[in-house]
């Protein structure tokens, strides 16, 4: 039962991440700029996480000063830049396209792993990389002769995938020294404080009288940020890494479905084929990872 509870938490966390585009688009309709949305998400998530951990897990507040560069990497280089790239991409493209470009991240991680940690580039990994590239081309509309995204949107989506991948790289070093909740908290310390540099208070204040702004802000921070991070991280404690990667594929699927149902974004045949290719590459990568027991055997 503990194992299935962990699976449920992983799927629930990834599903909630898939809803981020709905709240992002909603804030845009209320006149909130991309950079203010980035600030709302990261800074208010920091405030909420501080309250949660102050009540339930104060050990996360204690780290060594020499490890601060790790969390600068997870918070600023990854989470902060990811939010800007991903939110901007969702303004240029459909939620399905933005979500699937984000999932180029596992393939990018494979390349970093080969360089940084000398992990071998197996036939399975190379096949997955090629599938991801084909999927990216299909999503862009190049293969079909008509672009479904702008060049800027495509570059922003790839940038989001790169930023997402960098989280794995920096967190790899952080998790050697701290538990996952500590890594999450200090990631948002840097992402939250760093995002204040982009706050446009005059613009945000003008949008606050609209009650929808508060609803979308709450959804972005609570439903699409804090809860998924807590659920997913807790689920990882009882889930193999490869299995979690496969189950997290529900995120771009939820993004595509929510975009189609709530925003009327119907993916064409080429976009659907691209989604299948990129998800297939993630499944291949996850299937190639062995559990700790298998590695020791």
C-alpha positions, 0 to 999 in steps of 0.5 A: 500500500505504501508503494501505491501511495507513493505512485499516487503522489507522483502522478498527482504532483505531475498532474497539478504541474500540468495545470500551470498554463491555465493559471498563467493564461488567466493572469495574463488575461487580467493584465499581469505581465510575464515577469510579474507572474514569475514573481508571484509564483516564486516569491509567494511559493517561498512565503507559503513554504516558509510557513509550512516548514516552520510549522512542520519541518524546521530542519530545512532552514539549516544549511552550510554557507559553502553550499549556497552556490548549489541552491543559486543553481537550482533557484536562479539558473533553473527555476527562475529562468524556467518560469520565465521561459515557460510562461513566455512560451505559453503566451506564444504557443498552445499549452500542448506545444509548451508542455512537450517542449519542456519535456526535452529536459530528460534528453538534455540531462542525458547529455549532461550526465555523459559529460559531467558524470561519465555515464555511457551514451547507450543505444537506448539513450541515443535513440531517445535523443533522436526521437526527442529531436524528431518530436520537437521538429514535428511540434514546430510544424517543420515536417508538415510544412506549416509552423504551429509555433513562432520561432521565439516560442520554439526557442523559449520552449527549448530554453524551458527544457534546458532550465528544467534539465539544469535543476536535475544537474544542480539538485544532483549535488544538493541531494548528496548533502541534504534531504529533498525538502531542504533542496526544495526550500532553498531553491525557492529562497533563491528563486523567490528573492531573485524574482523580486528584481522583476516585480512591477508593482504599479502594474500588479497593483492595477490588476489586484482589484479584479477578483479573478487575479486573486483566484489565478494567483492562488491557483498558480502558487498553491495548486500548480507550485507548492502542492505538486512540489510537496506531493512529487517529492514525498512520492519519490521517497517510495518510488524508483527513479525510472518509474517516477519519470514514466509516471510524470509523463502525465504532466504534458498530457494534462497540459494538452487536455486542459488546453483543449477542454478549457481553452479550445486548443485542438492539437493537429496531427503533426503536434500529436505525432510530436507529442508521441515522439517526445513522450516515447523518448522519455519512456525510453530513458526511464526504461533504461535506468536501473534501480539501486538493487539492480545496479548492485546485482 
